[in-house]
Amino acid sequence: MKKRVPLFLCLSLLAGSFSTSVLAETVHVCTSGSWVPFSNIGEKSDEHGLHTQKVIALFEALDEDLKLHEAPWKRCLKMVETGEMDAAYSASYNEERADYAFYPSVSLGRVTHIAVTIKGVSNSWDEDRDLEDLPQPVGSPLGYSVTRDLLKEGKGQVVSTSYDDEQNLRLLLEGKLGSVILTPETLEEFFSTKSADCPIEVLSPPYREGNEVFMILSKLYRNDPARAADLLMRIDKALAGINRS
């Protein structure tokens, strides 16, 4: 369901470092703003991504002031780690992030990642999900959890220099990438895969299915573990209600 943009919502493009001294009671939340159709930020409320709408609805339910900040995803995470940002979304779980951020028990949703290539390009991708069977090199955005997983496998040639999926799809069409890992929903934002004219082939099976993503909270939140625990508890309760609606 579409959510009304509250008057207190303010979007900022970060051009420099953000001082924690200006953080009052407003909760500062960072996102890449480029992961469509999930964390993107639109000019109008009905143009916001699915997770952006949930985060806005969440803070309306919490009766807390929210300020959204847009920055490259890797930088968002770094600012959560240092306490320059209170929270960030949409974040998959991994142990490295859990060292500096709290994960609510209720997620923003689940996503699936697929492998795509250009129609007619030879590949041997199958149930083994061996990256070396994909057309090389394989593109995945900088700082994304799925990219981290791809690199950890140590197979194939993974390129992680692009900031978002749109850049990788452009590189794929230009022949600079052999395949790309992204979500089906993201692909549909740029190509209608049901169209006969679509140049993209979706490979089966998916690379990864049912991965939960969250809004994570900095462990340095207000430098007060009790306040962080209270906010996490209220986030879980509010998100559970939003997910049921």
Residue frames as qw, qx, qy, qz and C-alpha x, y, z in Angstrom:
[[0.000, 0.887, 0.462, 0.000, 0.00, 0.00, 0.00],
 [0.384, 0.566, -0.040, 0.728, 1.31, 3.44, -0.92],
 [0.477, -0.590, -0.419, 0.500, 2.35, 5.57, 2.03],
 [0.087, 0.970, 0.125, 0.187, 2.02, 9.35, 2.35],
 [0.581, 0.281, -0.296, 0.705, 5.34, 11.17, 2.66],
 [0.412, -0.758, -0.396, 0.314, 5.40, 12.86, 6.10],
 [0.145, 0.973, -0.002, 0.177, 6.22, 16.53, 6.29],
 [0.478, -0.790, 0.365, 0.120, 9.28, 15.86, 8.39],
 [0.880, 0.097, 0.327, 0.330, 10.94, 13.76, 5.68],
 [0.130, 0.915, -0.275, -0.265, 14.02, 15.47, 4.30],
 [0.932, 0.224, 0.119, 0.259, 16.31, 13.99, 1.71],
 [0.165, -0.892, 0.342, 0.245, 19.99, 14.87, 1.68],
 [0.846, 0.440, -0.189, 0.235, 22.81, 14.12, -0.75],
 [0.669, -0.675, 0.106, 0.293, 25.93, 13.71, 1.33],
 [0.541, 0.786, -0.180, 0.239, 28.85, 15.73, 0.02],
 [0.177, 0.607, -0.608, 0.481, 31.08, 15.55, 3.06],
 [0.344, -0.083, -0.861, 0.365, 31.45, 13.91, 6.43],
 [0.468, -0.630, -0.354, -0.510, 28.47, 14.06, 8.78],
 [0.081, 0.362, -0.628, 0.684, 29.04, 15.20, 12.34],
 [0.427, -0.406, -0.806, 0.056, 27.32, 13.28, 15.12],
 [0.137, -0.206, -0.422, 0.872, 27.16, 16.50, 17.09],
 [0.343, 0.022, -0.170, -0.924, 24.15, 17.60, 15.03],
 [0.445, -0.235, -0.829, -0.243, 22.18, 14.44, 15.71],
 [0.379, -0.252, 0.390, -0.801, 19.41, 15.42, 18.06],
 [0.600, 0.063, 0.699, -0.385, 16.30, 13.24, 18.41],
 [0.715, 0.521, -0.189, -0.426, 15.88, 12.87, 14.67],
 [0.797, -0.149, 0.562, 0.164, 16.87, 9.41, 13.47],
 [0.277, 0.712, -0.450, -0.463, 19.27, 9.65, 10.53],
 [0.822, 0.090, 0.563, 0.003, 18.95, 6.75, 8.10],
 [0.068, 0.602, -0.566, -0.559, 21.16, 6.15, 5.08],
 [0.805, 0.290, 0.517, -0.022, 20.45, 4.26, 1.87],
 [0.436, -0.085, 0.543, 0.713, 22.02, 4.02, -1.54],
 [0.367, 0.593, 0.169, -0.696, 18.83, 5.33, -3.12],
 [0.342, 0.496, -0.576, -0.553, 19.68, 3.43, -6.30],
 [0.093, -0.028, 0.995, 0.038, 18.51, -0.15, -5.67],
 [0.587, 0.114, -0.073, -0.798, 15.26, -0.23, -7.60],
 [0.289, -0.618, -0.271, -0.679, 12.55, -1.09, -6.83],
 [0.669, -0.413, -0.557, 0.268, 13.57, -1.47, -3.19],
 [0.457, -0.562, -0.257, 0.639, 15.61, 1.34, -1.63],
 [0.289, 0.348, 0.301, 0.840, 15.27, 3.97, -4.35],
 [0.036, -0.566, -0.414, 0.712, 14.03, 7.42, -3.38],
 [0.287, 0.570, 0.591, 0.494, 11.54, 9.09, -5.72],
 [0.036, 0.224, -0.005, 0.974, 10.50, 12.69, -6.17],
 [0.606, -0.311, -0.081, -0.727, 6.96, 11.73, -5.09],
 [0.559, -0.325, 0.648, -0.403, 5.76, 9.34, -2.41],
 [0.909, 0.209, 0.279, -0.229, 4.41, 6.79, -4.88],
 [0.659, 0.654, -0.365, 0.071, 7.80, 6.72, -6.63],
 [0.309, -0.645, 0.661, -0.228, 9.67, 5.52, -3.53],
 [0.438, 0.217, -0.869, -0.079, 11.01, 1.97, -3.49],
 [0.724, -0.391, -0.519, -0.231, 9.21, -0.78, -1.56],
 [0.658, -0.275, -0.473, 0.517, 11.66, -0.69, 1.36],
 [0.126, 0.172, -0.110, 0.971, 11.81, 3.11, 1.39],
 [0.493, -0.434, -0.304, -0.690, 8.03, 3.18, 1.76],
 [0.764, -0.391, -0.509, 0.072, 8.25, 0.69, 4.63],
 [0.498, -0.072, -0.361, 0.785, 10.92, 2.74, 6.42],
 [0.137, -0.294, -0.043, -0.945, 8.81, 5.89, 6.10],
 [0.672, -0.430, -0.397, -0.454, 5.74, 4.02, 7.37],
 [0.715, -0.205, -0.544, 0.388, 7.83, 2.57, 10.19],
 [0.290, -0.005, -0.320, 0.902, 8.86, 5.95, 11.52],
 [0.399, -0.365, -0.209, -0.815, 5.32, 7.26, 11.20],
 [0.769, -0.382, -0.490, -0.153, 4.22, 4.33, 13.39],
 [0.648, -0.169, -0.439, 0.600, 7.05, 4.99, 15.86],
 [0.117, -0.969, -0.210, -0.065, 6.20, 8.71, 15.96],
 [0.604, -0.486, 0.200, 0.599, 9.89, 9.46, 15.45],
 [0.312, 0.862, -0.170, -0.363, 11.38, 12.11, 13.19],
 [0.842, 0.085, 0.417, 0.332, 13.17, 10.61, 10.20],
 [0.211, 0.839, -0.302, -0.401, 15.81, 12.09, 7.94],
 [0.918, 0.217, 0.286, 0.170, 16.86, 10.02, 4.93],
 [0.089, -0.778, 0.464, 0.415, 20.33, 10.42, 3.47],
 [0.897, 0.433, 0.090, -0.015, 21.44, 9.11, 0.09],
 [0.090, -0.773, 0.606, 0.165, 25.01, 7.96, -0.52],
 [0.597, 0.336, -0.713, -0.148, 26.88, 5.06, -2.16],
 [0.870, -0.361, -0.255, -0.220, 26.01, 1.86, -0.28],
 [0.762, 0.038, -0.408, 0.502, 29.53, 1.10, 0.88],
 [0.128, 0.360, -0.271, 0.884, 29.76, 4.59, 2.37],
 [0.627, -0.484, -0.141, -0.595, 26.35, 4.22, 4.06],
 [0.899, -0.259, -0.345, 0.080, 27.59, 1.13, 5.85],
 [0.558, 0.182, -0.354, 0.728, 30.81, 2.82, 6.90],
 [0.161, -0.456, 0.130, -0.866, 28.88, 5.71, 8.43],
 [0.807, -0.436, -0.204, -0.342, 26.72, 3.28, 10.40],
 [0.839, -0.045, -0.379, 0.389, 29.90, 1.61, 11.64],
 [0.375, 0.201, -0.286, 0.859, 31.40, 4.92, 12.82],
 [0.125, -0.590, -0.632, 0.486, 28.14, 6.22, 14.26],
 [0.002, -0.167, 0.198, 0.966, 27.82, 9.04, 11.74],
 [0.534, -0.146, -0.451, -0.700, 24.53, 7.47, 10.71],
 [0.575, -0.226, 0.551, -0.561, 21.99, 5.91, 13.07],
 [0.732, 0.166, 0.647, -0.132, 20.76, 3.29, 10.63],
 [0.184, 0.414, -0.611, -0.649, 20.82, 2.05, 7.04],
 [0.724, 0.270, 0.597, -0.214, 18.70, -0.06, 4.68],
 [0.942, -0.125, 0.006, -0.312, 18.36, -2.43, 2.81],
 [0.007, 0.642, -0.759, 0.107, 21.02, -4.66, 4.35],
 [0.878, -0.010, -0.466, -0.106, 21.45, -8.41, 4.11],
 [0.712, -0.664, 0.223, -0.048, 22.86, -10.20, 7.12],
 [0.793, 0.332, -0.401, 0.318, 26.53, -10.96, 7.40],
 [0.726, -0.479, -0.305, 0.387, 28.86, -11.28, 10.37],
 [0.434, 0.134, -0.021, 0.891, 30.98, -8.28, 9.39],
 [0.206, -0.532, -0.208, -0.794, 27.96, -5.96, 9.55],
 [0.698, -0.581, -0.398, -0.132, 26.71, -7.61, 12.74],
 [0.636, -0.119, -0.333, 0.685, 29.95, -6.51, 14.43],
 [0.148, -0.032, -0.117, 0.982, 28.93, -2.85, 14.21],
 [0.429, -0.131, -0.197, -0.872, 25.16, -2.92, 13.73],
 [0.410, 0.102, 0.788, -0.448, 22.10, -4.41, 15.39],
 [0.236, -0.103, -0.758, -0.599, 19.68, -6.39, 13.26],
 [0.618, -0.078, 0.259, -0.738, 15.97, -6.27, 14.12],
 [0.416, 0.000, 0.908, -0.048, 14.28, -9.65, 14.23],
 [0.548, 0.645, 0.504, -0.171, 11.75, -8.50, 11.62],
 [0.434, -0.070, 0.474, 0.763, 13.04, -7.87, 8.10],
 [0.300, 0.462, -0.078, -0.831, 11.91, -5.44, 5.41],
 [0.841, 0.382, 0.003, -0.382, 11.37, -8.41, 3.10],
 [0.743, -0.181, 0.585, 0.269, 13.04, -11.17, 1.11],
 [0.432, 0.737, -0.302, -0.423, 14.84, -10.96, -2.20],
 [0.898, 0.086, 0.387, 0.190, 16.10, -13.44, -4.78],
 [0.008, -0.736, 0.453, 0.502, 19.19, -12.93, -6.93],
 [0.870, 0.386, 0.307, 0.008, 19.39, -14.26, -10.47],
 [0.406, -0.364, 0.510, 0.666, 22.10, -14.46, -13.12],
 [0.586, 0.737, 0.262, -0.212, 21.45, -12.85, -16.50],
 [0.446, -0.268, 0.526, 0.673, 23.38, -12.67, -19.74],
 [0.364, 0.444, -0.289, -0.766, 22.83, -11.60, -23.34],
 [0.868, 0.259, 0.306, -0.291, 20.58, -13.87, -25.39],
 [0.820, 0.546, -0.174, 0.017, 22.53, -16.36, -27.47],
 [0.066, 0.722, -0.645, 0.242, 25.69, -16.24, -25.36],
 [0.774, 0.009, -0.633, 0.014, 26.91, -19.74, -24.51],
 [0.291, -0.544, 0.558, -0.555, 26.86, -20.80, -20.83],
 [0.568, -0.043, -0.822, -0.015, 26.70, -23.97, -18.74],
 [0.273, -0.284, 0.472, -0.789, 24.91, -22.56, -15.66],
 [0.625, -0.228, -0.694, -0.274, 23.01, -25.33, -13.83],
 [0.704, -0.641, -0.243, -0.186, 21.95, -26.55, -10.38],
 [0.765, -0.125, -0.259, 0.576, 25.59, -26.59, -9.23],
 [0.092, -0.989, -0.115, -0.018, 25.54, -22.76, -9.32],
 [0.726, -0.232, 0.162, 0.627, 29.22, -22.69, -10.20],
 [0.082, 0.877, 0.004, -0.473, 30.26, -19.13, -11.05],
 [0.241, -0.418, 0.669, 0.565, 32.78, -20.41, -13.56],
 [0.345, 0.364, 0.832, 0.238, 29.85, -21.70, -15.63],
 [0.201, 0.871, 0.321, -0.313, 28.58, -18.16, -16.18],
 [0.562, 0.665, 0.091, 0.483, 29.76, -15.98, -19.09],
 [0.585, -0.501, -0.139, 0.622, 32.72, -14.02, -17.72],
 [0.170, 0.077, -0.685, 0.704, 33.29, -11.55, -16.20],
 [0.303, -0.623, -0.719, -0.050, 30.41, -11.46, -13.70],
 [0.047, 0.420, -0.113, 0.899, 29.19, -8.05, -12.52],
 [0.466, -0.654, -0.591, 0.072, 27.73, -7.20, -9.10],
 [0.005, -0.899, -0.011, -0.437, 27.59, -3.77, -7.39],
 [0.359, 0.368, -0.547, 0.661, 30.25, -2.45, -5.03],
 [0.190, -0.257, 0.536, -0.782, 29.48, -3.00, -1.35],
 [0.784, -0.136, -0.174, -0.581, 26.48, -5.31, -1.83],
 [0.645, -0.364, 0.632, -0.228, 26.30, -8.40, 0.36],
 [0.918, 0.316, 0.233, -0.065, 25.71, -10.62, -2.66],
 [0.499, 0.775, -0.355, 0.155, 28.92, -9.23, -4.17],
 [0.294, -0.637, 0.661, -0.267, 30.79, -10.14, -1.00],
 [0.838, -0.049, 0.512, -0.180, 29.44, -13.69, -1.28],
 [0.805, 0.593, -0.021, 0.014, 30.45, -13.92, -4.94],
 [0.247, 0.792, -0.511, 0.224, 33.99, -12.76, -4.17],
 [0.544, -0.483, 0.630, -0.270, 34.29, -15.19, -1.23],
 [0.949, 0.188, 0.223, -0.119, 33.59, -18.11, -3.54],
 [0.317, -0.622, 0.584, 0.415, 36.86, -17.36, -5.32],
 [0.564, 0.235, 0.734, 0.296, 35.53, -18.65, -8.63],
 [0.383, 0.753, 0.436, 0.310, 35.29, -16.92, -11.96],
 [0.328, 0.122, -0.027, 0.936, 36.08, -13.25, -12.52],
 [0.142, -0.795, -0.576, 0.127, 33.82, -11.04, -10.39],
 [0.259, 0.337, 0.056, 0.904, 33.81, -7.33, -11.21],
 [0.298, -0.726, -0.580, 0.220, 32.52, -5.06, -8.43],
 [0.323, -0.063, 0.019, 0.944, 33.34, -1.55, -9.62],
 [0.176, -0.480, -0.451, -0.732, 29.81, -0.35, -10.44],
 [0.159, -0.112, 0.508, -0.839, 27.67, 1.43, -7.86],
 [0.628, 0.189, 0.421, -0.627, 24.37, -0.06, -8.97],
 [0.636, 0.203, 0.740, 0.084, 22.65, -2.62, -11.18],
 [0.498, 0.829, 0.166, -0.192, 21.81, -0.12, -13.90],
 [0.030, 0.804, -0.543, -0.240, 25.51, 0.48, -14.52],
 [0.437, -0.239, 0.859, 0.120, 26.15, -3.25, -14.71],
 [0.633, 0.509, 0.577, -0.082, 23.30, -3.82, -17.18],
 [0.357, 0.894, -0.138, -0.234, 24.73, -1.08, -19.37],
 [0.141, -0.635, 0.737, 0.181, 28.15, -2.75, -19.26],
 [0.605, 0.094, 0.791, -0.010, 26.52, -6.07, -20.11],
 [0.595, 0.727, 0.316, -0.134, 24.88, -4.58, -23.21],
 [0.210, 0.893, -0.364, -0.161, 28.21, -3.01, -24.20],
 [0.907, 0.256, -0.317, 0.103, 29.91, -6.40, -24.00],
 [0.123, 0.653, -0.566, 0.488, 32.13, -5.39, -21.08],
 [0.480, -0.244, 0.723, -0.432, 30.50, -7.94, -18.77],
 [0.236, 0.036, -0.914, -0.328, 29.54, -11.50, -19.61],
 [0.437, -0.527, -0.713, -0.153, 26.80, -11.78, -17.00],
 [0.140, -0.442, 0.273, -0.843, 25.24, -9.85, -14.13],
 [0.318, -0.343, -0.843, 0.266, 23.82, -10.86, -10.75],
 [0.208, -0.140, 0.124, -0.960, 20.72, -8.91, -9.64],
 [0.371, 0.252, 0.758, -0.475, 17.11, -9.35, -8.52],
 [0.241, 0.436, 0.776, 0.386, 14.27, -10.17, -10.95],
 [0.000, 0.876, 0.432, -0.214, 12.41, -7.07, -9.77],
 [0.213, -0.698, 0.245, 0.638, 15.40, -4.88, -10.57],
 [0.300, -0.011, 0.743, 0.599, 15.73, -6.39, -14.02],
 [0.162, 0.654, 0.722, 0.157, 12.05, -5.72, -14.74],
 [0.079, -0.836, -0.163, 0.517, 12.59, -2.03, -13.97],
 [0.065, -0.615, 0.463, 0.635, 14.86, -1.77, -17.00],
 [0.232, 0.183, -0.800, -0.523, 13.72, -4.56, -19.33],
 [0.804, 0.037, 0.200, -0.559, 10.43, -6.33, -19.96],
 [0.226, -0.349, 0.897, 0.147, 11.76, -9.88, -20.05],
 [0.585, 0.367, 0.700, -0.179, 8.47, -11.11, -21.54],
 [0.450, 0.783, -0.086, -0.421, 9.05, -9.00, -24.63],
 [0.910, 0.282, 0.198, 0.229, 10.44, -10.76, -27.69],
 [0.416, 0.812, -0.144, 0.384, 12.74, -7.77, -28.20],
 [0.551, -0.792, 0.259, -0.053, 14.36, -8.11, -24.77],
 [0.556, 0.616, -0.548, 0.106, 18.10, -8.75, -25.27],
 [0.224, -0.508, 0.714, -0.426, 18.51, -10.26, -21.79],
 [0.744, -0.083, -0.639, -0.177, 18.34, -13.96, -20.94],
 [0.549, -0.568, 0.404, -0.461, 17.50, -14.99, -17.37],
 [0.456, 0.283, -0.843, 0.039, 19.42, -18.09, -16.35],
 [0.812, -0.396, 0.036, -0.427, 17.96, -20.85, -14.18],
 [0.406, -0.716, -0.560, 0.094, 18.21, -21.65, -11.33],
 [0.115, -0.960, 0.051, -0.250, 18.56, -18.42, -9.32],
 [0.433, 0.473, -0.578, 0.505, 21.94, -17.71, -7.75],
 [0.129, -0.049, -0.738, 0.660, 20.41, -17.17, -4.29],
 [0.351, -0.513, -0.583, -0.523, 16.79, -17.33, -3.10],
 [0.568, -0.692, -0.426, -0.130, 14.81, -15.90, -0.19],
 [0.519, 0.055, -0.356, 0.775, 17.50, -13.65, 1.27],
 [0.251, -0.849, -0.448, 0.123, 16.15, -11.39, 4.03],
 [0.357, 0.403, -0.062, 0.840, 17.06, -7.70, 4.09],
 [0.421, -0.664, -0.514, 0.343, 16.82, -5.33, 7.06],
 [0.035, 0.883, -0.108, 0.456, 17.11, -1.82, 8.33],
 [0.750, -0.130, -0.437, 0.480, 20.17, -2.07, 10.59],
 [0.303, -0.936, -0.055, -0.170, 20.86, 0.14, 13.62],
 [0.401, 0.613, -0.505, 0.457, 24.33, 1.39, 14.57],
 [0.722, -0.363, -0.510, 0.295, 25.72, -0.09, 17.79],
 [0.327, -0.042, -0.236, 0.914, 26.87, 3.46, 18.55],
 [0.178, -0.655, -0.503, -0.535, 23.28, 4.74, 18.49],
 [0.351, -0.837, -0.031, -0.418, 23.19, 7.64, 20.96],
 [0.301, 0.417, -0.725, 0.458, 26.06, 5.88, 22.73],
 [0.502, -0.200, 0.509, -0.670, 23.35, 4.33, 24.86],
 [0.130, 0.031, -0.975, -0.176, 22.74, 0.55, 24.65],
 [0.193, 0.394, 0.770, -0.463, 19.45, 0.87, 26.52],
 [0.394, 0.583, 0.042, -0.709, 18.06, 3.37, 24.01],
 [0.280, 0.352, -0.754, -0.478, 19.24, 1.20, 21.13],
 [0.002, 0.121, 0.989, -0.091, 17.53, -1.86, 22.65],
 [0.295, 0.508, 0.534, -0.607, 14.31, 0.10, 23.16],
 [0.391, 0.545, -0.278, -0.688, 14.31, 1.35, 19.56],
 [0.180, 0.203, -0.917, -0.292, 14.98, -2.16, 18.22],
 [0.146, 0.288, 0.896, -0.306, 12.07, -3.54, 20.21],
 [0.362, 0.606, 0.294, -0.645, 9.74, -0.84, 18.88],
 [0.282, 0.468, -0.589, -0.596, 11.01, -1.34, 15.32],
 [0.028, 0.001, -0.994, -0.102, 10.21, -5.06, 15.50],
 [0.230, 0.469, 0.732, -0.438, 6.70, -4.42, 16.79],
 [0.341, 0.647, 0.011, -0.682, 5.95, -1.73, 14.22],
 [0.215, 0.401, -0.734, -0.504, 7.43, -3.66, 11.28],
 [0.130, 0.147, 0.979, -0.056, 5.45, -6.77, 12.21],
 [0.329, 0.610, 0.519, -0.501, 2.29, -4.71, 11.95],
 [0.297, 0.648, -0.306, -0.631, 3.32, -3.10, 8.66],
 [0.060, 0.252, -0.909, -0.328, 4.22, -6.47, 7.13],
 [0.222, 0.330, 0.897, -0.194, 0.77, -7.82, 8.06],
 [0.324, 0.635, 0.254, -0.654, -1.06, -4.88, 6.44]]
